[in-house]
Amino acid sequence: MKTSIIFMILIICGCNTFSQVDELIPGVFVNPGSCNTYLIKTNDGYVLIDPGSAGNPESVWLKPLKDSVRAVLLTHGHPDHTQYIKEWHELNVPIYVNREFIEFQNYTTRLSGFYFIRNSIQGAPITSTLKNPGNYAATIIPDHFYDESDTIYAGGIHFIMIHVEGETPDQSLIWVPEKKTVFIGDNYYTSFPAVYTLRGTEPRWALDYIHALDLALQFNPELLCPGHGKPENGKELIVKKVLRYRNAIQYVHDKTVEGMNEGKDVFTLMQEIKLPDSLMIPEFFGRVSWSVRGIYDGYVGWFDGNITNMYTIPVESIYPELINLAGGKGTMQKLAEDFFNQKEYVKALHATDIILKVFKDDKKILDMRLSIVKALRAISTNGVEIAWLSHEIDRINQIDSN
């Protein structure tokens, strides 16, 4: 299930809309896998960008060339982009990355137990199951680090690496002037970005995405190469698509801030803020409502102004009394059924949450919840949402089988 989920997301984002190894322009090749792996031919060998699952030095397409690879460049430290860097390091190929990579790896390793659970649900790469790894326990393989910018010169071609942040704090934009090509990493998708991702993340600042996209456009590229999805070829097309993407992020950010300053709560803004038709981008990966909450909480943290939430006792603590006042489990079950029949599936989920907090593993309620989750999955077009809904279906089925 998990493997199929991640490939579904990749396909949705456009990763399989071009051939396995494609020459985009003379001397620039792409091979899509868990991310896009790029190979650039120089006058003295090759430079590899983001090895990922397609960058195995023993693979059919790279093995004949591996002795000619002069450098490996990383746009950022997500596992789907860094796979096989150990193998390239063992071949004495220098690996270049922004210095923030080190702390980002320590961060993900520090929370490896947490991320093991979340990544397994979303079908993302899993690198560790350590419960108490320590604060600075990451294995750091790259051997060349830069701060704000660096230029790698290889075989007559310049690779200008610029620290931009965005989806990760160590994100790099790579500009290759001789090829008029910019490598944007994960700061550009064919779907609305995951300004917040359900598996959890440090705050991803919407304005950092915007800065990275503005910088990419300043180079006036003829080829734009993202970490996932089909590369964009042609100046006019790049400007059109990147500007719409950039302006969509700006719109969501500004509307969220505007609503915060008006005193609106986060759930109101999550419901209210929609992209206008002129900025419409599919929400197959990220989602506007999740991004609204990510922006809101990223700016001001978890406290929503409700004094009840200052205290350690959660609302769930009074669910038993609420059920009794409502007339018992049967009344709450009827409420959940009514919501379901009216296709108010999220309200129906809330009702089952209340019942199951008191009547844990109740088969009738679990079966109802299963129907609700399946109905939500049937109407979803978002790959990440589908992954979490599928996980909940698997969880309920596991309880039923015991």
Secondary structure in CASP SS format (residue, H / E / C, confidence):
PFRMAT SS
TARGET T0000
AUTHOR 0000-0000-0000
METHOD secondary structure of the structure
MODEL  1
M C 1.00
K H 1.00
T H 1.00
S H 1.00
I H 1.00
I H 1.00
F H 1.00
M H 1.00
I H 1.00
L H 1.00
I H 1.00
I H 1.00
C C 1.00
G C 1.00
C C 1.00
N C 1.00
T C 1.00
F C 1.00
S C 1.00
Q C 1.00
V C 1.00
D E 1.00
E E 1.00
L E 1.00
I E 1.00
P C 1.00
G C 1.00
V E 1.00
F E 1.00
V E 1.00
N E 1.00
P E 1.00
G C 1.00
S C 1.00
C C 1.00
N E 1.00
T E 1.00
Y E 1.00
L E 1.00
I E 1.00
K E 1.00
T E 1.00
N C 1.00
D C 1.00
G E 1.00
Y E 1.00
V E 1.00
L E 1.00
I E 1.00
D C 1.00
P C 1.00
G H 1.00
S H 1.00
A H 1.00
G C 1.00
N C 1.00
P C 1.00
E C 1.00
S C 1.00
V C 1.00
W C 1.00
L C 1.00
K H 1.00
P H 1.00
L H 1.00
K H 1.00
D H 1.00
S H 1.00
V E 1.00
R E 1.00
A E 1.00
V E 1.00
L E 1.00
L C 1.00
T C 1.00
H C 1.00
G C 1.00
H C 1.00
P H 1.00
D H 1.00
H H 1.00
T H 1.00
Q C 1.00
Y C 1.00
I H 1.00
K H 1.00
E H 1.00
W H 1.00
H H 1.00
E H 1.00
L C 1.00
N C 1.00
V C 1.00
P C 1.00
I E 1.00
Y E 1.00
V E 1.00
N E 1.00
R C 1.00
E H 1.00
F H 1.00
I H 1.00
E H 1.00
F H 1.00
Q H 1.00
N H 1.00
Y H 1.00
T H 1.00
T H 1.00
R H 1.00
L C 1.00
S H 1.00
G H 1.00
F H 1.00
Y H 1.00
F H 1.00
I H 1.00
R H 1.00
N H 1.00
S H 1.00
I H 1.00
Q H 1.00
G C 1.00
A C 1.00
P C 1.00
I C 1.00
T C 1.00
S C 1.00
T C 1.00
L C 1.00
K C 1.00
N C 1.00
P C 1.00
G C 1.00
N C 1.00
Y C 1.00
A C 1.00
A C 1.00
T C 1.00
I C 1.00
I C 1.00
P C 1.00
D C 1.00
H E 1.00
F E 1.00
Y E 1.00
D C 1.00
E C 1.00
S E 1.00
D E 1.00
T E 1.00
I E 1.00
Y E 1.00
A E 1.00
G C 1.00
G C 1.00
I E 1.00
H E 1.00
F E 1.00
I E 1.00
M E 1.00
I E 1.00
H E 1.00
V C 1.00
E C 1.00
G C 1.00
E C 1.00
T C 1.00
P C 1.00
D C 1.00
Q C 1.00
S E 1.00
L E 1.00
I E 1.00
W E 1.00
V E 1.00
P H 1.00
E H 1.00
K H 1.00
K C 1.00
T E 1.00
V E 1.00
F E 1.00
I E 1.00
G E 1.00
D C 1.00
N C 1.00
Y C 1.00
Y C 1.00
T C 1.00
S C 1.00
F C 1.00
P C 1.00
A C 1.00
V C 1.00
Y C 1.00
T C 1.00
L C 1.00
R C 1.00
G C 1.00
T C 1.00
E C 1.00
P C 1.00
R C 1.00
W C 1.00
A H 1.00
L H 1.00
D H 1.00
Y H 1.00
I H 1.00
H H 1.00
A H 1.00
L H 1.00
D H 1.00
L H 1.00
A H 1.00
L H 1.00
Q H 1.00
F C 1.00
N C 1.00
P C 1.00
E C 1.00
L E 1.00
L E 1.00
C E 1.00
P E 1.00
G C 1.00
H C 1.00
G C 1.00
K C 1.00
P C 1.00
E E 1.00
N E 1.00
G C 1.00
K H 1.00
E H 1.00
L H 1.00
I H 1.00
V H 1.00
K H 1.00
K H 1.00
V H 1.00
L H 1.00
R H 1.00
Y H 1.00
R H 1.00
N H 1.00
A H 1.00
I H 1.00
Q H 1.00
Y H 1.00
V H 1.00
H H 1.00
D H 1.00
K H 1.00
T H 1.00
V H 1.00
E H 1.00
G H 1.00
M H 1.00
N H 1.00
E C 1.00
G C 1.00
K C 1.00
D C 1.00
V H 1.00
F H 1.00
T H 1.00
L H 1.00
M H 1.00
Q H 1.00
E H 1.00
I C 1.00
K C 1.00
L C 1.00
P C 1.00
D H 1.00
S H 1.00
L H 1.00
M C 1.00
I C 1.00
P C 1.00
E C 1.00
F C 1.00
F C 1.00
G C 1.00
R C 1.00
V H 1.00
S H 1.00
W H 1.00
S H 1.00
V H 1.00
R H 1.00
G H 1.00
I H 1.00
Y H 1.00
D H 1.00
G H 1.00
Y H 1.00
V H 1.00
G C 1.00
W C 1.00
F C 1.00
D C 1.00
G C 1.00
N C 1.00
I H 1.00
T H 1.00
N H 1.00
M H 1.00
Y C 1.00
T C 1.00
I C 1.00
P C 1.00
V H 1.00
E H 1.00
S H 1.00
I H 1.00
Y H 1.00
P H 1.00
E H 1.00
L H 1.00
I H 1.00
N H 1.00
L H 1.00
A H 1.00
G C 1.00
G C 1.00
K H 1.00
G H 1.00
T H 1.00
M H 1.00
Q H 1.00
K H 1.00
L H 1.00
A H 1.00
E H 1.00
D H 1.00
F H 1.00
F H 1.00
N H 1.00
Q C 1.00
K C 1.00
E C 1.00
Y H 1.00
V H 1.00
K H 1.00
A H 1.00
L H 1.00
H H 1.00
A H 1.00
T H 1.00
D H 1.00
I H 1.00
I H 1.00
L H 1.00
K H 1.00
V H 1.00
F C 1.00
K C 1.00
D C 1.00
D C 1.00
K H 1.00
K H 1.00
I H 1.00
L H 1.00
D H 1.00
M H 1.00
R H 1.00
L H 1.00
S H 1.00
I H 1.00
V H 1.00
K H 1.00
A H 1.00
L H 1.00
R H 1.00
A H 1.00
I H 1.00
S C 1.00
T C 1.00
N C 1.00
G H 1.00
V H 1.00
E H 1.00
I H 1.00
A H 1.00
W H 1.00
L H 1.00
S H 1.00
H H 1.00
E H 1.00
I H 1.00
D H 1.00
R H 1.00
I H 1.00
N H 1.00
Q H 1.00
I H 1.00
D H 1.00
S H 1.00
N C 1.00
END
